[in-house]
Amino acid sequence: MNNTNNIDMNLVAQSLNQKLMVANYTAASWEAKATQLEQENNQLKSQLEELKKQKDGKEAK
C-alpha cells in the first residue's frame, strides 16, 4: 500500500510540475506579447506626435 501511495504522489508531483511548466510558458508568452504591444504603442505615439507637428507646421503657413 505504501508503495502505491508513493507512486500516486509521484504522479501528482509530475502532473503539477507539468502544469507549472505550461503556466510558466503561458506567462512568458503573455509577457513577450505585452512587451511587443508596448513597443508598438510607443512607435504609434511617436508617429502621432510627428503627424501633429507636421499638421501644426502646415496650418502656420
C-alpha positions in Angstrom: 0.0 0.0 0.0 2.8 2.4 0.9 4.4 1.8 -2.5 1.1 2.6 -4.2 0.9 5.9 -2.3 4.4 6.8 -3.3 3.6 6.1 -7.0 0.4 8.1 -6.7 2.3 11.0 -5.1 4.9 10.9 -7.8 2.2 11.1 -10.5 0.6 14.0 -8.7 4.0 15.7 -8.5 4.7 15.1 -12.2 1.3 16.4 -13.1 1.8 19.6 -11.0 5.2 20.1 -12.5 3.8 19.8 -16.0 1.0 22.2 -15.2 3.6 24.7 -13.7 5.7 24.4 -16.8 2.7 25.2 -19.0 1.7 28.1 -16.8 5.3 29.5 -16.9 5.4 29.2 -20.7 2.0 30.9 -21.0 3.1 33.7 -18.6 6.3 34.2 -20.7 4.3 34.3 -23.9 1.9 37.0 -22.5 4.9 38.9 -21.2 6.5 38.9 -24.6 3.3 40.0 -26.2 2.9 42.8 -23.7 6.4 44.0 -24.4 5.7 43.9 -28.2 2.4 45.8 -27.7 4.2 48.4 -25.5 6.8 48.9 -28.2 4.2 49.2 -30.9 2.3 51.7 -28.8 5.4 53.8 -28.3 6.0 53.8 -32.1 2.5 54.9 -32.8 2.7 57.7 -30.2 5.8 58.9 -31.9 4.2 58.8 -35.3 1.2 60.6 -33.9 3.4 63.4 -32.4 5.2 63.7 -35.7 1.9 64.0 -37.6 0.7 66.6 -35.2 3.9 68.6 -35.7 3.5 68.4 -39.5 -0.1 69.5 -39.3 0.8 72.4 -37.0 3.5 73.4 -39.4 1.1 73.4 -42.4 -1.5 75.4 -40.5 1.0 78.0 -39.5 1.8 78.7 -43.2 
